[in-house]
Amino acid sequence: MSDIGGMSGERKPFRRIRLGMVGGGREAFIGGVHRIAARLDDRFTLMAGALSSDRVRARESGADLGLDPKRCYDDYRKMAQREARLAEGIEAVAVVTPNHLHAPVAKEFLRSGIHVICDKPLTGTLREARGLAAAARKSSARLIVTYNYSAYPMIRQARAMIRDGALGALRIVRAEYAQDWLAAPLEREGQKQASWRTDPARSGGGGAIGDIGTHAFQLIGFVTGLRVARLSADLDSFVPGRTVDDNAHIRLDFAEGARGTIWASQVAVGCENGLSLRIFGEKGALSWSQEEPNRLVHAPLGEAPRLVTRGGAGAGAEAAAVTRVPAGHPEGYLEAFATLYREAADAILGAPTSGETLPGLADGYAGVAFVDACLRSGRADGRWVVPALDPP
């Protein structure tokens, strides 16, 4: 087994990338997801971590994962500085903290020449995103953002079909991301995830739009290639006392002439993780749902809809490249996350095609700019706002 080398096509002997993690200690959800994803294709070895800022908790969390006590830190700055000096120090770090820490943590490791794999949204505010963009441009290291839904095989299939003209000119795009886990005031009951995700000091100004709306926004751009020219947002906080939005209806006008909508809600009772995407063009339509991720429906104009399945008839090379198990066997969330880690490993090792589908600085910055524009529009009673999507 080997990894593709540089642009000349030479091959380098296979080796695992030495990985660190900031955040993701005991009782953390997303840290465990990142660790599973990093291991699934056997491309990374977790070597160090600042899993908590509490010294005892950091050591205990590291012990849970079998880390060397000398490489269990309670300060991410000390971790970045020391690991950069070690002969076998980490080469990449996963940043899985609450949003307000993404920017300072990522900057520290980028300055140390360590690649950063950051959870989304990239930062809590647009000002932080600008600063991080500047730091990323000065660094020799890569910045990668884990928009994991873009790595589903049928999403890659849809992207390829649109690129190849299967739908013709696009007209309408509808994305929904509906959950119900915040329909009750869990933040007042001490639930850890709810507490920080509904606290603007830690999550940023966006609630549902930052947590799940950014996924819908990124997925639209990734699949269709369309670029939002302006948006109008109607934001609600239905749970009394909640200081961030928990429901959003967003209208999108695209530069290419298409129109779209996003509905993002965390108070939609009966919905578990209802991310879906529907795309309508002059020659046909595509529809996909995350809760049935291995199925893509293609409806050509004037013909019966066709079911394209992961690993089955109709699926092309783009889907096959990120498919691990035979057709009919479930493959989903963890595998899609792992695909991003596999592509991150390829990028770190210099694979020539590694940048085509891997979300990076531009995607992360655009997601923060989307949240910022939604907040400005929402405060102005839905006024149309032009988002500044490009990093400075």
N, C-alpha and C positions, 0 to 999 in steps of 0.2 A: 504494500500500500504506500502511496506517495502523494505529495501535494504538488500542484503546479507551481512553478517558480515564477520568474519575472516575465516581462513582456516578450522576451526572446523565445519563450516556450520551454526552457530547460526545467528539469524536475529536481526537486530537493527531497532528501530522505524525509520520511514521515516523522513528525515529532508533535507532541502535545504542547499547546501554548500555556504558559504559566499565568494563572488567573488569580486576581484578588477580588474582594467584594467590600463595598462600603454600604452599611445598612444590612437588613436581612437577618437579624438575630432571632432569638426565640420569639415565637408567636407572630412573626412577620409572614405575610402571605407571599408577596411577589418575590422575595429573596429565594424562597424554596423553588419557585417556578424557574427562575433564572439558573439555579444550580442544576436542576434536572435537565433543562435545555442545553446547558453547556456540556453535560456528560453524555447526552443521548447519542451523539455521533462520535464520541470519544476523541474530541478535538482539544479539550481543555483539561487542565488539572488545577483544582483550587488549592492555592498554596498559602494564602494570607488573607486577613480580613480585619476591618474595623467595623465589626458587626453591631456595635453599640458604643455610645459615648460614655456609658457607665463601665468602669474598669472591671468589676466583678462579672457583670452581665456579658461583657465582651469576651472575657476568658471562658466563661461557661458556654457561651454560644459557639466559640471556637472549638472547645473540647467536644461538643456535640458532633462536630464535623470532622474531628480527628486532626485539627490543625496543630502545628508546632506552637506551643505557648509563647515562644519568642516572636512569633509572627502574628499574634493576636493583639491588635492595637485598640486603644480607646480614643485615638486622635487620628483622623484621616491625614492630617498634615504630616505628622511623624511617620505614618505609614508610607506616604508617597516619597518622602525624602529618603527614608531608610531603604525601601525596596529598590529605588533607583540606583542606590550605591552597591547593593548586593550583586555578586557575580551571577547568582541564580535567582535574582529578584523577579517580581511579576512583570509580565510584558503587557498585560491588559487588566483593566479593572471594571467590574460591573457596579454601577451606581444605582442602588435600589432603595434610596432614602425617600422621605417625603419631598415634595416638589421644591420647597424653599431651599433645600440643600443641594439640589442638582448642580446649580451654577458654581458655587464655591468649591465643591468637591471635584467636579470635572475640571475646572481651571487648574487646581493644584496638581492633578495627575498629568494633564496636558503639558504643564510647565516642566514636569519631570520626564517628559518623553514617553509616557505610558499611555497606550491606547485606551480609550474610554468607550464603554458600552453602557449607555444611559437609558433608563426607563423613561417613558413619556409621561406628561409633556416635558419637553427639553428643560424648561425653566418655569418658575412661577409667574414671572412678569416679562414684558417685552424688553424693558431696560436690562434685565439680567441676561436675556437672550442676546442682546447686542454686545454686551461685554464678553459673553462666552464665545460668540462668533469671532470676535477679535482675537481672543486667546487661542482658538482653534486654528486660525490662519497663521499664527506665529509658531505653532507647534509642529514638530515632525511626526507626531502621533495622529492617529485617526480618531474621529468622533462618530459614533454609531448610535442610532436611536431605535429602540425596540418597538416599532409599530408592527407587532407580530401578525396581525390579520392579513397583512400584505404578503405573507409567506404561505398561505394556504394554496394547495395545488390548483383548486378550481378558480381561485382569484388570479393566479398566474395564467390559467387558461383563458379566462375572460379578458385579461389584459392583452394577450396575444391575438385573440379573435378581433378585438376592436382595432388593434394596431394593423391587422391584416385586412380591415375593411368589411368584416362580416355584417356590421350594422349600418354601414354608410355614415353619413353625417349624423352626429348625435344631436338629439333634440331635448330630451328630458332625463334627468337623473334624480332618483329618490333614494335616500339613505335613512335608515332608522336604526337607533340603538336604544332599546327599551329594557330597563331593569326595574325591579321593585324593592331592592334591598334597603333603600332609604325612605320607604313610604312611611315609616315610623321614626320618631326622633331618637335613633340609636346613639347619637352623639351625647345625649343627656343620660344615657344608661352606662357610659363608660366603655362602649365598644371601641376598640383601638382604631380599627380602620375607619370607622365613621367619624371618630373624633378629629383625626387630622385632615380627612378629606372634606370636611365641612367647616374647617377653620381657615379663613382666607390668609392668615399669617403663615400657614404651612402649605396650603394647597395652591395659593395664588387666588386671584379674584374669581376665577371660574370654578364652579362646582361640577355639575353634570357636563357642561361644555368642555371643561378641561380634562375631566376623567374619562369620559366616553365619547363626547362630541368630537374631540380631536381625532379619535380613531376613525369615525365616519368621514370626517373631512379628508384625512390622509388617504383613506381607501378610495374615495371618489377620484382624487387626483392621480393616484397610482394606477388605477384600472383604466380610466378614460383618457388621461393626458390633458384634460380640460383644466383651465386656470380661472380661478374666481376673480372677476373684475370688481364686483361689489356685493355686499350682503346686507340683509335686514334681519334683525334678531328680536324675537319676543321671548324674554326670559322670565321665569316664574320661580318663586320660592314658596311652594305650597305648604310645607311643614312649618307651623307657627314657630317663630323665633330663629329660623335658619337664616344665616347671613350670606349664603351663596345660593346660586340657582340650583334647583333640583329638576327642572324641566325647561326645555328650550325648543322653539320652533324657529327655524332659520331659512330664509329664502336666499337663493344664490343666483346671480347672473354671471355667466361665464363669458370670457373674452371672445370665445369662438361662436357665440350666439345661442348656445344652449341655455336652458333654465333648470334649476334644481331646488331641492328642499332637503333639509336635515331635521329629523325629530330625534332629540336626545332626552331621555327621561330616566330618572332613578326612583320615580314614585309611581310607575305604571304597574299597578297590582296585577299579579298573574304572569308577569314577564320575568324570565330568569336572566337570559343574556341574549336578547333578541336583536342582534346585529343583522341587518339585511341590506341588500343593494339591488336596485332595479334600474336598468339603463335602456332607454328607448331611442332608436335611430330611425332613419328614413327607410332602411331595408330590414329591420328586425329589432328584437329585444333580447336582453339577458336578465336573468334574475338568480340571486344566490342568497342563502341564509346560513349564518354561522352555526345555527343549531342543527343543520343538516349539511355540513360543510363539503361533503364529497359529491354533491349534486349541483349541477349548473343547468338551468333550463334556457335553451336557445329557441326563440320563436321567430323564424323567418317570416317576412311579410307574405300573407296569402297561403301559408303552409301550416301544417300541424306542428305544435311545439315538439322539440326534440330534447331528450334528456341526455346530458353528457355527464359521465361519472368518472371519478378519479380512478385511474387504472383501467378504465373500460373503453368501449368504443367511442370514438369522437374526441378523446383527449389527446392533446399534442405533446410535443417535446418539452414545452415549458412546464406543463403539469408533471410529466414523467420525471423531470429533473429533480423535483422536490417530493416525490412519492417514495415511501419506504416499504409499505406492506401491500399485499395483493388486493385486487379489486374486491369490494364487499366487506373488507375488514376495516373497522373504524379507524380513522386517522384524523387528528384535529388539533386542538389548542396547544398541547405540549409539543407536538411534532412541528407545528408552524413556528413556535418560539425557537425550537432547536434548529430549524432551517436558517433563521437569522444568525444564530451562533455559528453554524457551519459556514455561512457566507462571510461572517465576520472573521473567522479563522482564515478563510481563503484570502480575504483582503489584507489581513495582517501579514500573511506569508507572501503576498504579492501576486496572487492569481490574476491573470489578465482580464477576466470577465467579472471580477468580484464586485465592481461598483455599479453594475447595471440595475440591480434590484434591491440593493442594500440601502435602507434609509440612513441618511446622514445629517450633516449640519443643515442643509437647505430644507429638508423635510421637517426636522425638529423646529427650526426657526419659523417656518410657515405655520406650523401648528400653534405656536405661541402667538403669532400675529393674528391668526384666526380667532383665538380666544379674546385677544385684546379688542379686535374689531367688533366681536359680538357684544362685549361688555359696553363699549362705547355706543353701539346701536341700541342696546337694551335700555341704557340710561336716557337715551333721547327718544324713547317711545317708538322704537323700530325704524328710526331714520336710516336711510341707505348709507353705508360706510364703505370706503375703498380700503381693503386691508393691504398693508405694506408687507408683502409676502417674502421679499428677497432680503437676505441678511446684508447689512451694510459692508 
